[in-house]
Amino acid sequence: MRRIVFAGVILFCLLGDVGGVICRACNLAIPFHGCLLDLGTCQAKPAQYCKKVVHIKGGIEWYSVKGCTKNITECFKRTIKRRELVSTHCCRRPLCNF
């Protein structure tokens, strides 16, 4: 019984908005394979967001990076580098950057 209560408290703290939003952290995610360099989670502070940076080349998504932003200026950017499109998407719900 104690384990169930303890697990419930941990789940509430992870998914609830207790002091910030929990985001997925991954240094390398490949489509159809998922996260290869998993860092677990990070906690976004009140002025931060969860982010997903997607790298597209030739119209195909090659890989993405997930984590927490440092501030709002990182959000919703779109950069074109030598035939590669890099776009950043941000969200503010728990684990929304899957």
C-alpha positions in Angstrom: 0.0 0.0 0.0 2.8 2.4 0.8 4.4 1.8 -2.6 1.1 2.7 -4.4 0.8 6.0 -2.4 4.5 6.8 -2.9 4.2 6.1 -6.7 1.1 8.3 -6.8 2.9 11.2 -5.1 5.8 10.9 -7.5 3.5 10.8 -10.5 1.6 13.9 -9.2 4.8 15.8 -8.8 6.0 14.8 -12.3 2.8 15.5 -14.2 1.4 18.3 -12.0 2.4 21.9 -12.3 4.5 21.9 -9.1 7.1 24.6 -9.6 7.3 24.3 -13.4 6.6 22.0 -16.3 8.4 18.6 -16.8 9.7 18.3 -20.4 11.3 15.4 -22.3 15.1 15.8 -22.7 16.7 13.9 -25.6 19.9 14.9 -27.5 19.1 12.7 -30.6 15.7 11.5 -31.7 15.4 9.8 -35.1 12.0 9.3 -36.8 10.6 5.7 -36.5 13.3 4.8 -33.9 12.7 7.3 -31.1 15.2 8.8 -28.7 18.7 7.4 -29.1 20.5 9.7 -26.6 17.9 9.9 -23.8 18.6 12.4 -21.0 15.3 11.7 -19.2 13.5 14.9 -18.3 14.2 18.5 -17.5 12.1 20.9 -15.5 11.1 24.2 -17.2 11.0 27.2 -14.8 8.0 29.6 -14.9 9.4 31.7 -17.8 10.6 28.6 -19.8 9.0 26.2 -22.2 9.5 22.7 -23.5 11.1 22.7 -26.9 11.6 20.4 -29.9 14.1 21.4 -32.5 13.5 19.5 -35.8 16.2 19.2 -38.6 14.8 18.7 -42.1 16.8 18.1 -45.2 15.4 17.5 -48.6 11.9 17.5 -47.2 12.6 14.6 -44.8 13.0 14.9 -41.0 16.4 13.6 -40.2 16.5 14.1 -36.4 15.2 16.2 -33.6 16.5 17.4 -30.2 14.2 17.9 -27.2 14.6 19.7 -23.9 13.8 22.9 -22.0 14.3 26.5 -23.3 16.4 29.1 -21.5 13.9 31.9 -22.5 11.2 32.7 -25.0 13.6 33.9 -27.7 14.4 30.2 -28.5 10.8 29.5 -29.5 9.2 29.3 -32.9 12.3 30.0 -34.9 12.9 28.8 -38.5 16.4 28.8 -39.9 17.6 27.7 -43.3 21.2 26.5 -43.5 22.7 25.0 -46.7 19.7 23.1 -47.9 18.6 22.3 -44.3 15.6 23.7 -42.4 15.8 23.9 -38.6 12.6 24.8 -36.9 11.9 25.1 -33.1 8.5 24.4 -31.6 7.6 25.2 -28.0 4.8 24.2 -25.7 3.8 24.7 -22.1 2.1 21.4 -20.9 3.8 18.5 -19.1 5.7 16.2 -21.4 4.3 18.0 -24.5 7.5 17.7 -26.6 7.3 14.0 -27.3 
